[in-house]
């Protein structure tokens, strides 16, 4: 017999009780082995479905973990690029500030006038 969940077992039990109420003792006595075989078949089928569901849920968990890892790697790359761009922006800002200071100061490249 296959292992199935308690909920599935309860469903089968409730089905059996309904069948027992609806069918005469004679029919139940003649069909007892068929009833037990049908129950085993149902249990096997339900166990297979529950196993598939467990595998599916396990696979989905693995997919989510893999996708999360990929996204985290992309975040690291993006943060690195942001840091590079911020550093480049800082260099341009400093360079621009220096040029503005040079534009405001007098031109001291030619201090003396040389006459030949």
N, C-alpha and C positions, 0 to 999 in steps of 0.2 A: 504494500500500500504506500502511496506517495504522501509526503508531508505537505499539508495545506494549512492555510491560515485558519484561525479560530472562527473568523467571520464566515469563511466558506463552509466550514464544517457545520456551523449553525444553520446556514441556508439549506444544506443538504438534509440535515435533521428535520427541519421544518417541512421540507418537501416530503420526506418520508412519512411524517405524521399525517400530513394531508392525504397522502395516498392511502395510508392505512385506514383512515376514517372513511374514505370513499369506496374502498374495495372490500369485498366480503372476506371472511376468514378462509374460506375454501380457496379463493383465488390467491390469497397471500401465501397459504401453505404450499400451493403448487408453484408459485412464482418466487419463492424466497431466494433461491440461488440466483435467479435472474435479477432480482432486486439487489442482492449483494454485488453481483457483477456490474450492474449498472452504477451502483454507488462507487465501486472501485474505478470504473471508467471515468466517472465525473471527477473523482478525487485526482486521478492522474492528469486529466485535462486541466483542471484548475491549478494543480501544482505546476504544470508546464507554463500556463499563462502567468502565474505569479513569478516564476523564474524568469520568464521573458521580461516581465515588468521590472524586476530587480536588475536585470542586465541592462535594460533600456535606461533606467534611472542611474545606474552606475556609469554607463557610457555618457549620459548627459552631464553628469557631474564632471567626468574627465574632460569633456568638451568645454565646459564652463571654466574649469581650472586652466586648460590650455589657452583659451581665448584671453583669460585674465592675465596670464603670464605674458602673452604677446602684447596686450595693451600696456602692461607695466613697462615692458621693454621700450615701447614706442614713447611712453611718457618720459623715460630716462633720456632717450635720444632728443626728444623735443626740448626738454629742460636744458640739455647741454647746448643745443643750438640757440636757445633763448639767451643763455649766458654768453655765448660767443657774440651774438648780435648786440647785447647790452654793452659788452666790452668794446666792440667796434664803435658803437654809438658814443661811448665815453671818449674814445680817442679822437673822434671827429669833433666832439664838443670842445675838448681841450685845444685841439689844433685851431678850431675856429676862433676860440677866445684869444689865442696868441696872435692870430692874424688881425683881429680887431684892435688889439693893443698896439700892434705895429702900425696900423693905419692911423691911429690917433697920435702917436709919438712923431716928433720931427725926424726927418731923414738925416741921420748922422753918418752916412756912408762917405760923404765928402765934407770934411771939416774945414780944410784949408783950401784956398784957391792957389793953384800953382801957376805961375806965369813963366813962360819960356822965352 
